[in-house]
Amino acid sequence: MKPMQSNGYIEHSAKLLSSGQAVLFRAPTTEIRQERTGVHARVGIFLEVDGNQTLLEVHTFNIGRMEERVKLANAAHAALDGISADEYPKPQLRHDLSIYCAGLWNKYLEPLVAGKVKGDAVQDPTSFVIDPYIIQGGGTIMFAPPGRGKSYTALLMTVAADEGNTVLFQAHKRRSMYINLERSADSITRRLGSVNTALGLDPARELVVLNARGKSLQDISEIARRSVDEHGIEFIALDSISRAGHGDLNENRPVNAIVDTLNQLAPTWLGLAHTPRADESHVFGSVHFEAGADVVVRMLSEKTDTALGIGLKITKANDVGPKPIMAVRYLFDEYGLTSATRTTLNEFPGMRSENVSLVDEILSYLTHEAGSATATEIATELGKSRSRISEVLNADKRFIKLPREGRAVQYGVASKP
């Protein structure tokens, strides 16, 4: 018995019956994983007639445990009709399932067999879906604290890629899908209309979206894989990684499983991630998030009275050289996003510090607590470096120098934010 791997499944026709029916074993590759206790997989047993398949039984289990295999085989055999059951005895079905499971992991790893690769010093340069943030055939993680505009930015990128729209990003046309685990379907519909408008497209333009609020990536991975196949998807955006559902994000194994699942779903992907509460400089969770991505983008943001500024800063990139921060201005009304245009960091000087929360912290401290303070006093109070505090104070026009009291320079707020 030699299982075959194709179209995201590892399957084998275990028994051809005289009626023309066949018993089929099948496991989706997205549901095969190595755990500490052994290999686990979701194995289905089907009855196939004229190309149509009827599920007899399915079970997710440790395929090395005989009692679990026996349980699945017995349940599937009980679902066969009388004639098929007589022709395919229960012990034979159990034996065939054991052989299938014994070869499953090796078949899963088969595409990874080492081979000789010839070097090519004049190979074509790196190609992009969104230049320079999303590499063709690679994974990107974009991170920021909640409420900073990540979802709008990801949706703008996804629509731009799907359309090949270059109004905001240097996008190259790829059939794209947005996986929404965070918001209601109505919210995504409204946001999509706003994003289309901001990119100069028909507000009713369609995008392939998988809405699964309240579900995890693990829950919907099979549906996502089918959607990728059905629509010919080349690029997916996931909102968000924090709802991937593989376990504690501070542990290495669940994080590797999330990255592996995304790699299996589509050749190119973007995953949104959050930051720790106390530190906005890196992704929340295991370092393997950043290790598993080809590009990591830190999303800076700063609010003014009329706009939200977004800064895209690449903190890690394979095959991409140093890039400047891209600044974008978002405008909103009561219905959502109305405009997304490129700007410069001069409009949002707080983003020059690479940490907008530091601006907010200083504003809050001076406005509600101290009234005025020196850079050294602010740095001590906020637990930050004095050089970073000074950089923000001197770059942001909302802060002013007050008359000296002795040698120290006092800072205050020019107007209440």
N, C-alpha and C positions, 0 to 999 in steps of 0.2 A: 504494500500500500504506500503510494507516494502522494502526499498532499500537494496541491498546486496553489501558488500564490498569484492572484490576479484581482484587479479592481478593488483593492483594499480588503480582500478576504483571503484566508487560507482554507481551502475546502477540498473535499474528496468524495466521490461517489462510492459509497462503501458497499452497496449491494444492488445489483440489477435483478429485479423480480421478473418472473415469467409474464406478468401482466403488462410489462413495459414500464412499470414504475421503478423508481430508484430511490434508495435511502442515501441522503446526503449529509455529511458532517461539515459544519462551517463555523469559522471564528473570524470576526473582524480584526484586522491588524491593530486598530486603535484600542482594542480591548484585550490585548495580550501584554503582559508586563511581568517583570521579574521582581518579586518581593523577597523579604528576608526569609520567608518560610518556603519559598519555591515559586514556580511559574504559575501565575493565575491567568485565566482566560474566560471569556464568555463564549461558550460552545453551544451551538444550536444543532438539532437533528431534524431534518426535513424529509418529507415524502415528495418526490418530484414526479410530475406527470405532464408529459408534452411540454416541458420547459416551465411549467407552473409549479411553484413550490408551496407546500403546506407545512407549517411548523408543527412538529410533533411535541417537542419540548426544548427548553433552553435553560442553561444554568451557568452562573459565574462561580468558578471554584478553583481550587488548587489542583491542577491537572495531574499532579504526582500522587494524589491521594486516591487509593483504590475505592474506598467507600463512597467518595463523591462521584467517581465515574460510574459505579454500579447504580447509584441513585438515579443519575441522569439516564443511563441506558434502560433501566427498568421502567421509568416514567415514559420514555419515548416508545418503548415496545408496547406498553399498555394502550397507547394512542393509535397503534396500527389496527386496521380492520382484521377480521378473523382470518381471511385467506393469506394476507401478507404476513401476519404474525406466525402462521403455521409454516410458511415458506422460509421465514427468517427467524430462527429460534432465538430466544432471549440470550442464551450463553454466547451465541455467535455475534450478536449485536454488542454485547459487553466486550468481547474480545476485539472486535473491529474498532470500537471506540478507544480501547486501551492502546492499540497500535497507532491510531491517529494522534492521540495525545502524546505518545512517546516521540513522535517525529515533529510535533508542532513547533517547538522552540527553535530547532535547527532550521526548519523551513522559514520561520520568521527572520532568522539571522542571515539566511542565505544571500540576500542582496549585498551583505556587507563583506563578503569574502574578498580578501586582498588580491590585488592583481597589479601588473606592471603598468605604470603610467609614464608616458613620454613627456618630458619637459617641453615647454613652448615659450620662448622668450619674447615672441612677437604676437602673443595672443591678444584678442580684442580687449580694450580696457573695460573696467567694471561698468556694467549697465545698471540702470536704476528704474524703479517704478515711480518714486518721488525723489528726485535728485536734490540733496545728497542723503536724504534721511531713510529711504527704504531701498535697499539693494535688491535687484532682481535675483530671486532664488535664495534670499536671506531673510532673517528675522530681525525685527526692530522692537525695542521696548521704549515707550515714551512714558515718563513718570512726572508726577507733581502731586501736591496735596489735593484733597477733595475740593471741588468748587472753583477750580482755577481755569476751566475751559478745555480740559482734556478731551471730553466727548465731542464738543463742537469741532475741535481741531482734527480729531481722528475722522469724523464724518466728512469734513471738508477734504481731507486727503483721499478718502475712499471714493467719494464722488468724482474728484479730480482725476483719479487713476482710472475709474470706470469710463469716464468720458474722454480722457486724454486732454483735459482742460488745463490751460497754462495761465489762467488769470491770476492765480495766487501762487501756485507751486509749479516747479518744472516737472510736470507729470507726463508719463508715457502710458498710453492706453493699455489697460489690462482689465479683463473681466473681473469684477470685484464683488465681494460680499461683506456686509457688516453684521457681526454677531453681537446682539444686544442682550446682555444679562443683567443690566442695571435698571432700565426704565420701562415704562409702559409702552405698548405699541402706539397709542395715541401720541405720546410725547415724541417718539421717534418720527412719526408722520409729520408732526409740526416742525420738528427740527430739520427734517429732510427738505421740506418745502422752503424753509429759511435758507438753508445751505445752498440749495439749487439757485435761489434768487441771488444770493451773495456772489455766486460764481458766474452770474449772467446767463443762467440756464432756465428753461421752462420750470416753474415751481412744481409742476406735476410730473417732472421727469422721474422715472422709476429706477430703483436700485434694489438689487437682491439683498434682502435683510432677513436674518433669522432672529425673531423675537422670542426670547426665553427668559423673561424676568422671573427671578426666584429660582431658576435652575442653575446648575453648574456646568462648566465645560465638560466635565466627566459625564454628566447626565445626558448631554445632547451631542456628544462626539459622533455617534453613529448617524444621527440626523444631519449633522453638519457635513459629514463625509458624503452622504447621499446628495446633499444640496450642491456640494462642490462638483460632483460628477454630473448631476443633472443640468447644471447651468454653465459648465465649463469654466469654473472659477479658477483664476490664476493668482489672486491676491485676496486675503481676508484680513479684517480688522476685528479685534476682540475687545469688547468693553464689558468687563475688565478681567485682568489676570487674578485679582483678589477674590473673584468668585469661581475660580477654576475647579475647586472642589476635590483636589487630590490629597489634601491634608494640610498640616501646619506649614505655612510658608517660610518659617524660620529653619525648617529641616531640609536637607539637601535632596532626599529622595522624592518628595512631592514636587519640588521645584523642577527637578529633572524630568519628571513625568509630564508636567505642564508643557515644558519646552518640547519634549518629544511628541506630544499630542499635536501641538501647533505645526511642527515640522511635517507630521504625517498628513495633516489636513490639506495643506496647500504649499506650493513651493515658496511663496513669499507671504510674510505675515507681519502685522503690527499688533502688539499687545499693550494695552494701557495698564499702568501700575501706579500704586500710591507710594507715599513716603512714610517713614516713621514720624510720629508726632513731634519729636524733639529735634529732628535733623532732616532738612529738605534736600540734602546733597546726594542722596542715593536712594535706590529702590528699597521698599520695605520687604524684608525676607532674606533668604539665603543669597550668598554671593553668586550662586549658580544661575540666578536670573541673568545677571550681567555677563557671566561667562558663556551662557548659552545663546545670547543674542549677538548678531553681527554688528548691529548699531544700537547704541543706547542714547536716547535724547532726553535731556532734562528740560522740562517746560517751565520757564520763568513766567511770571505774570505780575502786573501792577495795575491797579484801578485808579482812574481819575474820576472827576465829576461826570464826565460825558462818555468815557470809553474804557475798554479793558485792553491793556497791552499784553501781548503774548511774545515771548522770546524763546526760540528753539536753539538750544545749545547742545552740540554733540559732545558727549563725555567719553564715548568709546566708539571706535569704528574700525572694522576690519576692511582693509583695501580702500580706505577713504582718508585722504590727507586732512590737515587742520582746516576747519571751516569757521567763518565768522558767525556770530549769533544772528539769526533771521528774526526781525521784529515785525509784528503784525498788529494792526489796530482793529478791534471788534467793536461795532456799535450795536445796540440793542433797543428794542421798544417793548411794549407790553406783550407782543406776540413772540418775541425771540430775537434771533440774530437778524440784523438788517444789512450789515455791511462787513466785509473782511478785506482789508487792503494792507499792502506792505507799507512800512514806515521805517523810521530809524530809532536808534536807542536814545537819541536826543529828546524825543517826545516822551519817553518813559525812562528817565535817568535812574530810577530806582533799580532797574534791571541790570544796570552796569555792575552792581554789587553782586550779581548772580544769585541773589536771595531776596526776593521781594518781601518776605516775612520780616527781614531785618528792618526794612523801611517802616513796616507797620508797627513793629515793636518799638522803634524809636519814637515814632509819632505818638503812639499810645502812652509811652513813658513820659514824654515831655508835656503832652496835653493833659493827661489825667493825674499825673503823680508829681513830677518835679517842677514843671513850669519852665525851668531852664537848668542846664547842666553843662559841664565840660565833656569833651570826648572821652577823657579818662573815666569820669564818673559814670557816663552812660555805659561804657565798655564793662566796667566793674559790675554795674547793676544788672546788665543783661547777660553777663558771662560770655562776651564776645571779645575778639581781638580789637585793640584800639585802632589799628591800621584800617580794618574793615569799617569800623564806625566812622572814622575820619573821612574815608572815601565816600560814604553815603552822604554824610553831612555836607560835604563840599560840592557834591554833584547834583543834589536834589534841591530845587528852588523853594521847596516847602520849608526848608530849614534856613534860619538866618543867624548871623553872628550878632551877639548882643554886645553892648559896651563892656569893655574889660573891667574886671574887678581884680586888680593885681596883675599877675603875669598870665593867668589862665584865660583862655577864650571860652566864653559862655555861648551856648547855642539855644535857640528857641524855635518855635513854630511860627512861620510867617502868617498863616491864616489857618483857622481850624479845619482839619480835613473832613 
